[in-house]
Amino acid sequence: MTWKSMPPAEVCDIMDFWIAAPWPMPESEAQQRAVERFGWTIEVENDTPYLMNTVSNFTTADVMTIDYKNVMRELSLDTSDTIRDVTPESTAFLGDSFTLMVREGEAKWGKPALRDFEKAKTARWNVDGGARVTFNFSPRGLSARFETPQGAEVERKLGDV
């Protein structure tokens, strides 16, 4: 069985693009920027536009975007295939890929805050402009999350430092 994951430099470049973006901005503008910069697509279902990373050809192409009162708060995407049948080999593959992503992130943004849960791990950075980047590992796949300065501020006020 073979699985795919995004090269660590690509994951960090995507996060750097969002870090450098002129926040705040509406969700529609963020989606359009992703289409122009990364070649992602927007699919409309029931009059709602959804951002899709069809370029990486992963199991799940959805890019989740969260906004509040038309101001982007968060964007998250899979950075690997979704593992349907978890095996020691698939977990080792994802673990190695996660480690390389974290190393690349550390080279760019410094030492992350690491959290190790029973079956999951996260690495999170507070980055320029008040935004946050988080890389997530679970036995089913890897993902990356970007919190805009506005979204990160809400989380900080709620006590999630």
Summary of the structure (lengths in Angstrom):
residues: 161
radius of gyration: 15.4
end to end distance: 39.0
largest distance: 44.2
contacts: 465
relative contact order: 0.19
helix: 37%
strand: 32%
